[in-house]
Each structure stands twice: as structure tokens, then as C-alpha cells.
């Protein structure tokens, strides 16, 4: 979902997909971005879209 070339995914979309709360997903996404496992793809106001790094995708494949 975060690497399919459509600009990334918001924490709310990821939370719905994984069955988690949006707040918990935002915290996790922020930490993963700090450690460069996710990239910030776009920021529109308060909405942040994240994408997986190519290295992360390659490592999981």
C-alpha cells in the first residue's frame, strides 16, 4: 500500500488496513520515518503520507 506508486498512504488508511487505531499508527509511522524505514511522501496541512523506502521493500521481498 505504501509503495505502489500512488503517492503513499496516510496513517488512517494504514490503520484501517491493519486493524489498528490511527493514533498508534501515526506514532509508529513517525518513528519508522525517523529511522528511515519510511519516507514522507507528501504533506498537505496536517495530513502526512508515508511511503516505504526501496531498501525496505527489497529487504522484505
N, CA, C and O atoms as a Maestro MAE file, in Angstrom:
{
 s_m_m2io_version
 :::
 2.0.0
}

f_m_ct {
 s_m_title
 :::
 protein
 m_atom[244] {
  # First column is atom index #
  i_m_mmod_type
  r_m_x_coord
  r_m_y_coord
  r_m_z_coord
  i_m_residue_number
  s_m_chain_name
  s_m_pdb_residue_name
  s_m_pdb_atom_name
  i_m_atomic_number
  :::
  1 25 0.824 -1.199 0.000 1 A "UNK " " N  " 7
  2 3 0.000 0.000 0.000 1 A "UNK " " CA " 6
  3 2 0.862 1.254 0.000 1 A "UNK " " C  " 6
  4 15 0.488 2.255 -0.611 1 A "UNK " " O  " 8
  5 25 2.012 1.222 0.674 2 A "UNK " " N  " 7
  6 3 2.829 2.436 0.741 2 A "UNK " " CA " 6
  7 2 3.879 2.493 -0.356 2 A "UNK " " C  " 6
  8 15 4.647 3.453 -0.410 2 A "UNK " " O  " 8
  9 25 3.936 1.504 -1.226 3 A "UNK " " N  " 7
  10 3 4.972 1.526 -2.257 3 A "UNK " " CA " 6
  11 2 4.419 1.257 -3.651 3 A "UNK " " C  " 6
  12 15 5.179 0.880 -4.543 3 A "UNK " " O  " 8
  13 25 3.147 1.434 -3.860 4 A "UNK " " N  " 7
  14 3 2.579 1.108 -5.166 4 A "UNK " " CA " 6
  15 2 2.605 2.280 -6.140 4 A "UNK " " C  " 6
  16 15 1.970 2.212 -7.192 4 A "UNK " " O  " 8
  17 25 3.321 3.346 -5.819 5 A "UNK " " N  " 7
  18 3 3.475 4.449 -6.755 5 A "UNK " " CA " 6
  19 2 2.339 5.451 -6.766 5 A "UNK " " C  " 6
  20 15 2.325 6.343 -7.614 5 A "UNK " " O  " 8
  21 25 1.396 5.338 -5.861 6 A "UNK " " N  " 7
  22 3 0.262 6.263 -5.834 6 A "UNK " " CA " 6
  23 2 0.442 7.373 -4.812 6 A "UNK " " C  " 6
  24 15 -0.543 7.977 -4.385 6 A "UNK " " O  " 8
  25 25 1.660 7.652 -4.414 7 A "UNK " " N  " 7
  26 3 1.894 8.773 -3.514 7 A "UNK " " CA " 6
  27 2 1.910 8.425 -2.049 7 A "UNK " " C  " 6
  28 15 1.992 9.327 -1.216 7 A "UNK " " O  " 8
  29 25 1.838 7.171 -1.699 8 A "UNK " " N  " 7
  30 3 1.912 6.787 -0.301 8 A "UNK " " CA " 6
  31 2 0.554 6.588 0.335 8 A "UNK " " C  " 6
  32 15 -0.480 6.626 -0.332 8 A "UNK " " O  " 8
  33 25 0.580 6.375 1.636 9 A "UNK " " N  " 7
  34 3 -0.650 6.136 2.387 9 A "UNK " " CA " 6
  35 2 -0.636 6.954 3.666 9 A "UNK " " C  " 6
  36 15 0.418 7.191 4.258 9 A "UNK " " O  " 8
  37 25 -1.801 7.375 4.077 10 A "UNK " " N  " 7
  38 3 -1.917 8.090 5.341 10 A "UNK " " CA " 6
  39 2 -1.980 7.083 6.481 10 A "UNK " " C  " 6
  40 15 -2.193 5.892 6.257 10 A "UNK " " O  " 8
  41 25 -1.794 7.565 7.690 11 A "UNK " " N  " 7
  42 3 -1.866 6.700 8.864 11 A "UNK " " CA " 6
  43 2 -3.269 6.126 9.027 11 A "UNK " " C  " 6
  44 15 -3.425 4.993 9.483 11 A "UNK " " O  " 8
  45 25 -4.287 6.894 8.661 12 A "UNK " " N  " 7
  46 3 -5.670 6.412 8.792 12 A "UNK " " CA " 6
  47 2 -5.908 5.231 7.856 12 A "UNK " " C  " 6
  48 15 -6.514 4.236 8.256 12 A "UNK " " O  " 8
  49 25 -5.433 5.333 6.609 13 A "UNK " " N  " 7
  50 3 -5.589 4.211 5.674 13 A "UNK " " CA " 6
  51 2 -4.827 2.983 6.153 13 A "UNK " " C  " 6
  52 15 -5.336 1.865 6.088 13 A "UNK " " O  " 8
  53 25 -3.606 3.195 6.632 14 A "UNK " " N  " 7
  54 3 -2.809 2.077 7.137 14 A "UNK " " CA " 6
  55 2 -3.466 1.462 8.373 14 A "UNK " " C  " 6
  56 15 -3.454 0.242 8.539 14 A "UNK " " O  " 8
  57 25 -4.034 2.293 9.234 15 A "UNK " " N  " 7
  58 3 -4.705 1.792 10.435 15 A "UNK " " CA " 6
  59 2 -5.907 0.938 10.064 15 A "UNK " " C  " 6
  60 15 -6.116 -0.125 10.649 15 A "UNK " " O  " 8
  61 25 -6.700 1.392 9.097 16 A "UNK " " N  " 7
  62 3 -7.850 0.603 8.644 16 A "UNK " " CA " 6
  63 2 -7.393 -0.731 8.069 16 A "UNK " " C  " 6
  64 15 -8.007 -1.766 8.328 16 A "UNK " " O  " 8
  65 25 -6.327 -0.708 7.297 17 A "UNK " " N  " 7
  66 3 -5.821 -1.916 6.655 17 A "UNK " " CA " 6
  67 2 -5.336 -2.934 7.682 17 A "UNK " " C  " 6
  68 15 -5.554 -4.134 7.519 17 A "UNK " " O  " 8
  69 25 -4.673 -2.453 8.751 18 A "UNK " " N  " 7
  70 3 -4.081 -3.347 9.743 18 A "UNK " " CA " 6
  71 2 -4.950 -3.555 10.986 18 A "UNK " " C  " 6
  72 15 -4.595 -4.347 11.858 18 A "UNK " " O  " 8
  73 25 -6.064 -2.865 11.076 19 A "UNK " " N  " 7
  74 3 -6.946 -3.028 12.231 19 A "UNK " " CA " 6
  75 2 -6.415 -2.369 13.496 19 A "UNK " " C  " 6
  76 15 -6.673 -2.848 14.601 19 A "UNK " " O  " 8
  77 25 -5.676 -1.275 13.344 20 A "UNK " " N  " 7
  78 3 -5.119 -0.537 14.483 20 A "UNK " " CA " 6
  79 2 -5.805 0.817 14.606 20 A "UNK " " C  " 6
  80 15 -6.590 1.208 13.742 20 A "UNK " " O  " 8
  81 25 -5.505 1.518 15.676 21 A "UNK " " N  " 7
  82 3 -6.043 2.864 15.817 21 A "UNK " " CA " 6
  83 2 -5.178 3.843 15.019 21 A "UNK " " C  " 6
  84 15 -3.974 3.628 14.878 21 A "UNK " " O  " 8
  85 25 -5.777 4.908 14.500 22 A "UNK " " N  " 7
  86 3 -4.995 5.905 13.763 22 A "UNK " " CA " 6
  87 2 -3.894 6.539 14.615 22 A "UNK " " C  " 6
  88 15 -2.813 6.830 14.102 22 A "UNK " " O  " 8
  89 25 -4.149 6.754 15.897 23 A "UNK " " N  " 7
  90 3 -3.152 7.374 16.771 23 A "UNK " " CA " 6
  91 2 -1.913 6.493 16.899 23 A "UNK " " C  " 6
  92 15 -0.787 6.980 16.800 23 A "UNK " " O  " 8
  93 25 -2.120 5.208 17.117 24 A "UNK " " N  " 7
  94 3 -0.994 4.284 17.244 24 A "UNK " " CA " 6
  95 2 -0.227 4.190 15.928 24 A "UNK " " C  " 6
  96 15 1.003 4.133 15.924 24 A "UNK " " O  " 8
  97 25 -0.948 4.173 14.826 25 A "UNK " " N  " 7
  98 3 -0.303 4.079 13.517 25 A "UNK " " CA " 6
  99 2 0.508 5.329 13.216 25 A "UNK " " C  " 6
  100 15 1.595 5.234 12.644 25 A "UNK " " O  " 8
  101 25 0.000 6.500 13.590 26 A "UNK " " N  " 7
  102 3 0.757 7.739 13.392 26 A "UNK " " CA " 6
  103 2 2.066 7.711 14.172 26 A "UNK " " C  " 6
  104 15 3.115 8.088 13.650 26 A "UNK " " O  " 8
  105 25 1.999 7.263 15.425 27 A "UNK " " N  " 7
  106 3 3.218 7.180 16.246 27 A "UNK " " CA " 6
  107 2 4.228 6.230 15.626 27 A "UNK " " C  " 6
  108 15 5.415 6.545 15.543 27 A "UNK " " O  " 8
  109 25 3.761 5.071 15.192 28 A "UNK " " N  " 7
  110 3 4.666 4.090 14.592 28 A "UNK " " CA " 6
  111 2 5.258 4.618 13.285 28 A "UNK " " C  " 6
  112 15 6.452 4.456 13.036 28 A "UNK " " O  " 8
  113 25 4.437 5.239 12.459 29 A "UNK " " N  " 7
  114 3 4.922 5.768 11.185 29 A "UNK " " CA " 6
  115 2 5.948 6.868 11.408 29 A "UNK " " C  " 6
  116 15 6.937 6.954 10.680 29 A "UNK " " O  " 8
  117 25 5.721 7.704 12.408 30 A "UNK " " N  " 7
  118 3 6.680 8.771 12.716 30 A "UNK " " CA " 6
  119 2 8.030 8.176 13.132 30 A "UNK " " C  " 6
  120 15 9.079 8.634 12.679 30 A "UNK " " O  " 8
  121 25 7.999 7.158 13.992 31 A "UNK " " N  " 7
  122 3 9.241 6.509 14.428 31 A "UNK " " CA " 6
  123 2 9.940 5.825 13.249 31 A "UNK " " C  " 6
  124 15 11.160 5.922 13.114 31 A "UNK " " O  " 8
  125 25 9.183 5.142 12.405 32 A "UNK " " N  " 7
  126 3 9.783 4.474 11.251 32 A "UNK " " CA " 6
  127 2 10.387 5.485 10.282 32 A "UNK " " C  " 6
  128 15 11.418 5.212 9.668 32 A "UNK " " O  " 8
  129 25 9.764 6.635 10.140 33 A "UNK " " N  " 7
  130 3 10.321 7.690 9.282 33 A "UNK " " CA " 6
  131 2 11.592 8.270 9.897 33 A "UNK " " C  " 6
  132 15 12.533 8.593 9.173 33 A "UNK " " O  " 8
  133 25 11.631 8.405 11.218 34 A "UNK " " N  " 7
  134 3 12.839 8.897 11.881 34 A "UNK " " CA " 6
  135 2 14.014 7.944 11.664 34 A "UNK " " C  " 6
  136 15 15.163 8.376 11.574 34 A "UNK " " O  " 8
  137 25 13.721 6.649 11.579 35 A "UNK " " N  " 7
  138 3 14.766 5.647 11.383 35 A "UNK " " CA " 6
  139 2 14.945 5.280 9.909 35 A "UNK " " C  " 6
  140 15 15.635 4.315 9.581 35 A "UNK " " O  " 8
  141 25 14.324 6.051 9.035 36 A "UNK " " N  " 7
  142 3 14.454 5.953 7.580 36 A "UNK " " CA " 6
  143 2 13.986 4.622 7.006 36 A "UNK " " C  " 6
  144 15 14.539 4.138 6.018 36 A "UNK " " O  " 8
  145 25 12.969 4.031 7.625 37 A "UNK " " N  " 7
  146 3 12.332 2.850 7.060 37 A "UNK " " CA " 6
  147 2 11.102 3.242 6.250 37 A "UNK " " C  " 6
  148 15 10.645 2.484 5.394 37 A "UNK " " O  " 8
  149 25 10.573 4.422 6.524 38 A "UNK " " N  " 7
  150 3 9.501 5.027 5.733 38 A "UNK " " CA " 6
  151 2 9.965 6.405 5.295 38 A "UNK " " C  " 6
  152 15 10.765 7.051 5.972 38 A "UNK " " O  " 8
  153 25 9.456 6.843 4.164 39 A "UNK " " N  " 7
  154 3 9.729 8.186 3.666 39 A "UNK " " CA " 6
  155 2 8.458 9.009 3.751 39 A "UNK " " C  " 6
  156 15 7.359 8.481 3.580 39 A "UNK " " O  " 8
  157 25 8.601 10.293 4.015 40 A "UNK " " N  " 7
  158 3 7.456 11.194 3.970 40 A "UNK " " CA " 6
  159 2 7.243 11.528 2.496 40 A "UNK " " C  " 6
  160 15 8.059 12.222 1.889 40 A "UNK " " O  " 8
  161 25 6.150 11.036 1.925 41 A "UNK " " N  " 7
  162 3 5.876 11.215 0.502 41 A "UNK " " CA " 6
  163 2 5.234 12.566 0.220 41 A "UNK " " C  " 6
  164 15 5.532 13.190 -0.798 41 A "UNK " " O  " 8
  165 25 4.357 13.026 1.108 42 A "UNK " " N  " 7
  166 3 3.628 14.266 0.866 42 A "UNK " " CA " 6
  167 2 3.079 14.789 2.185 42 A "UNK " " C  " 6
  168 15 2.699 14.017 3.064 42 A "UNK " " O  " 8
  169 25 3.044 16.096 2.308 43 A "UNK " " N  " 7
  170 3 2.454 16.740 3.483 43 A "UNK " " CA " 6
  171 2 1.451 17.771 2.979 43 A "UNK " " C  " 6
  172 15 1.810 18.710 2.268 43 A "UNK " " O  " 8
  173 25 0.201 17.584 3.356 44 A "UNK " " N  " 7
  174 3 -0.864 18.516 2.981 44 A "UNK " " CA " 6
  175 2 -1.548 18.938 4.271 44 A "UNK " " C  " 6
  176 15 -2.359 18.192 4.820 44 A "UNK " " O  " 8
  177 25 -1.225 20.124 4.752 45 A "UNK " " N  " 7
  178 3 -1.771 20.572 6.033 45 A "UNK " " CA " 6
  179 2 -1.283 19.671 7.151 45 A "UNK " " C  " 6
  180 15 -0.078 19.542 7.370 45 A "UNK " " O  " 8
  181 25 -2.217 19.044 7.861 46 A "UNK " " N  " 7
  182 3 -1.872 18.124 8.943 46 A "UNK " " CA " 6
  183 2 -1.742 16.684 8.469 46 A "UNK " " C  " 6
  184 15 -1.342 15.809 9.237 46 A "UNK " " O  " 8
  185 25 -2.078 16.434 7.203 47 A "UNK " " N  " 7
  186 3 -2.060 15.077 6.661 47 A "UNK " " CA " 6
  187 2 -0.678 14.750 6.111 47 A "UNK " " C  " 6
  188 15 -0.131 15.493 5.296 47 A "UNK " " O  " 8
  189 25 -0.124 13.641 6.561 48 A "UNK " " N  " 7
  190 3 1.182 13.185 6.102 48 A "UNK " " CA " 6
  191 2 1.002 11.828 5.429 48 A "UNK " " C  " 6
  192 15 0.401 10.916 5.998 48 A "UNK " " O  " 8
  193 25 1.528 11.705 4.212 49 A "UNK " " N  " 7
  194 3 1.514 10.424 3.508 49 A "UNK " " CA " 6
  195 2 2.914 9.838 3.571 49 A "UNK " " C  " 6
  196 15 3.906 10.531 3.341 49 A "UNK " " O  " 8
  197 25 2.979 8.553 3.886 50 A "UNK " " N  " 7
  198 3 4.249 7.849 4.011 50 A "UNK " " CA " 6
  199 2 4.393 6.823 2.895 50 A "UNK " " C  " 6
  200 15 3.407 6.281 2.396 50 A "UNK " " O  " 8
  201 25 5.641 6.568 2.514 51 A "UNK " " N  " 7
  202 3 5.979 5.521 1.555 51 A "UNK " " CA " 6
  203 2 7.103 4.683 2.130 51 A "UNK " " C  " 6
  204 15 7.939 5.179 2.886 51 A "UNK " " O  " 8
  205 25 7.117 3.422 1.773 52 A "UNK " " N  " 7
  206 3 8.228 2.554 2.165 52 A "UNK " " CA " 6
  207 2 9.435 2.901 1.310 52 A "UNK " " C  " 6
  208 15 9.297 3.239 0.135 52 A "UNK " " O  " 8
  209 25 10.613 2.817 1.902 53 A "UNK " " N  " 7
  210 3 11.828 3.059 1.132 53 A "UNK " " CA " 6
  211 2 12.080 1.873 0.208 53 A "UNK " " C  " 6
  212 15 11.660 0.757 0.516 53 A "UNK " " O  " 8
  213 25 12.751 2.087 -0.909 54 A "UNK " " N  " 7
  214 3 13.060 0.958 -1.800 54 A "UNK " " CA " 6
  215 2 13.870 -0.127 -1.079 54 A "UNK " " C  " 6
  216 15 13.679 -1.316 -1.335 54 A "UNK " " O  " 8
  217 25 14.760 0.275 -0.194 55 A "UNK " " N  " 7
  218 3 15.557 -0.698 0.553 55 A "UNK " " CA " 6
  219 2 14.660 -1.579 1.425 55 A "UNK " " C  " 6
  220 15 14.866 -2.791 1.498 55 A "UNK " " O  " 8
  221 25 13.680 -0.985 2.076 56 A "UNK " " N  " 7
  222 3 12.751 -1.742 2.925 56 A "UNK " " CA " 6
  223 2 11.969 -2.746 2.097 56 A "UNK " " C  " 6
  224 15 11.819 -3.901 2.494 56 A "UNK " " O  " 8
  225 25 11.470 -2.308 0.949 57 A "UNK " " N  " 7
  226 3 10.695 -3.201 0.084 57 A "UNK " " CA " 6
  227 2 11.571 -4.340 -0.411 57 A "UNK " " C  " 6
  228 15 11.140 -5.493 -0.412 57 A "UNK " " O  " 8
  229 25 12.789 -4.036 -0.828 58 A "UNK " " N  " 7
  230 3 13.701 -5.057 -1.311 58 A "UNK " " CA " 6
  231 2 14.037 -6.062 -0.208 58 A "UNK " " C  " 6
  232 15 14.115 -7.265 -0.458 58 A "UNK " " O  " 8
  233 25 14.231 -5.565 0.996 59 A "UNK " " N  " 7
  234 3 14.578 -6.453 2.120 59 A "UNK " " CA " 6
  235 2 13.448 -7.394 2.476 59 A "UNK " " C  " 6
  236 15 13.696 -8.515 2.920 59 A "UNK " " O  " 8
  237 25 12.207 -6.962 2.291 60 A "UNK " " N  " 7
  238 3 11.052 -7.795 2.629 60 A "UNK " " CA " 6
  239 2 10.678 -8.756 1.524 60 A "UNK " " C  " 6
  240 15 9.939 -9.712 1.763 60 A "UNK " " O  " 8
  241 25 11.169 -8.527 0.325 61 A "UNK " " N  " 7
  242 3 10.809 -9.381 -0.822 61 A "UNK " " CA " 6
  243 2 11.517 -10.707 -0.784 61 A "UNK " " C  " 6
  244 15 11.325 -11.536 -1.673 61 A "UNK " " O  " 8
  :::
 }
 m_bond[243] {
  # First column is bond index #
  i_m_from
  i_m_to
  i_m_order
  :::
  1 1 2 1
  2 2 3 1
  3 3 4 2
  4 3 5 1
  5 5 6 1
  6 6 7 1
  7 7 8 2
  8 7 9 1
  9 9 10 1
  10 10 11 1
  11 11 12 2
  12 11 13 1
  13 13 14 1
  14 14 15 1
  15 15 16 2
  16 15 17 1
  17 17 18 1
  18 18 19 1
  19 19 20 2
  20 19 21 1
  21 21 22 1
  22 22 23 1
  23 23 24 2
  24 23 25 1
  25 25 26 1
  26 26 27 1
  27 27 28 2
  28 27 29 1
  29 29 30 1
  30 30 31 1
  31 31 32 2
  32 31 33 1
  33 33 34 1
  34 34 35 1
  35 35 36 2
  36 35 37 1
  37 37 38 1
  38 38 39 1
  39 39 40 2
  40 39 41 1
  41 41 42 1
  42 42 43 1
  43 43 44 2
  44 43 45 1
  45 45 46 1
  46 46 47 1
  47 47 48 2
  48 47 49 1
  49 49 50 1
  50 50 51 1
  51 51 52 2
  52 51 53 1
  53 53 54 1
  54 54 55 1
  55 55 56 2
  56 55 57 1
  57 57 58 1
  58 58 59 1
  59 59 60 2
  60 59 61 1
  61 61 62 1
  62 62 63 1
  63 63 64 2
  64 63 65 1
  65 65 66 1
  66 66 67 1
  67 67 68 2
  68 67 69 1
  69 69 70 1
  70 70 71 1
  71 71 72 2
  72 71 73 1
  73 73 74 1
  74 74 75 1
  75 75 76 2
  76 75 77 1
  77 77 78 1
  78 78 79 1
  79 79 80 2
  80 79 81 1
  81 81 82 1
  82 82 83 1
  83 83 84 2
  84 83 85 1
  85 85 86 1
  86 86 87 1
  87 87 88 2
  88 87 89 1
  89 89 90 1
  90 90 91 1
  91 91 92 2
  92 91 93 1
  93 93 94 1
  94 94 95 1
  95 95 96 2
  96 95 97 1
  97 97 98 1
  98 98 99 1
  99 99 100 2
  100 99 101 1
  101 101 102 1
  102 102 103 1
  103 103 104 2
  104 103 105 1
  105 105 106 1
  106 106 107 1
  107 107 108 2
  108 107 109 1
  109 109 110 1
  110 110 111 1
  111 111 112 2
  112 111 113 1
  113 113 114 1
  114 114 115 1
  115 115 116 2
  116 115 117 1
  117 117 118 1
  118 118 119 1
  119 119 120 2
  120 119 121 1
  121 121 122 1
  122 122 123 1
  123 123 124 2
  124 123 125 1
  125 125 126 1
  126 126 127 1
  127 127 128 2
  128 127 129 1
  129 129 130 1
  130 130 131 1
  131 131 132 2
  132 131 133 1
  133 133 134 1
  134 134 135 1
  135 135 136 2
  136 135 137 1
  137 137 138 1
  138 138 139 1
  139 139 140 2
  140 139 141 1
  141 141 142 1
  142 142 143 1
  143 143 144 2
  144 143 145 1
  145 145 146 1
  146 146 147 1
  147 147 148 2
  148 147 149 1
  149 149 150 1
  150 150 151 1
  151 151 152 2
  152 151 153 1
  153 153 154 1
  154 154 155 1
  155 155 156 2
  156 155 157 1
  157 157 158 1
  158 158 159 1
  159 159 160 2
  160 159 161 1
  161 161 162 1
  162 162 163 1
  163 163 164 2
  164 163 165 1
  165 165 166 1
  166 166 167 1
  167 167 168 2
  168 167 169 1
  169 169 170 1
  170 170 171 1
  171 171 172 2
  172 171 173 1
  173 173 174 1
  174 174 175 1
  175 175 176 2
  176 175 177 1
  177 177 178 1
  178 178 179 1
  179 179 180 2
  180 179 181 1
  181 181 182 1
  182 182 183 1
  183 183 184 2
  184 183 185 1
  185 185 186 1
  186 186 187 1
  187 187 188 2
  188 187 189 1
  189 189 190 1
  190 190 191 1
  191 191 192 2
  192 191 193 1
  193 193 194 1
  194 194 195 1
  195 195 196 2
  196 195 197 1
  197 197 198 1
  198 198 199 1
  199 199 200 2
  200 199 201 1
  201 201 202 1
  202 202 203 1
  203 203 204 2
  204 203 205 1
  205 205 206 1
  206 206 207 1
  207 207 208 2
  208 207 209 1
  209 209 210 1
  210 210 211 1
  211 211 212 2
  212 211 213 1
  213 213 214 1
  214 214 215 1
  215 215 216 2
  216 215 217 1
  217 217 218 1
  218 218 219 1
  219 219 220 2
  220 219 221 1
  221 221 222 1
  222 222 223 1
  223 223 224 2
  224 223 225 1
  225 225 226 1
  226 226 227 1
  227 227 228 2
  228 227 229 1
  229 229 230 1
  230 230 231 1
  231 231 232 2
  232 231 233 1
  233 233 234 1
  234 234 235 1
  235 235 236 2
  236 235 237 1
  237 237 238 1
  238 238 239 1
  239 239 240 2
  240 239 241 1
  241 241 242 1
  242 242 243 1
  243 243 244 2
  :::
 }
}
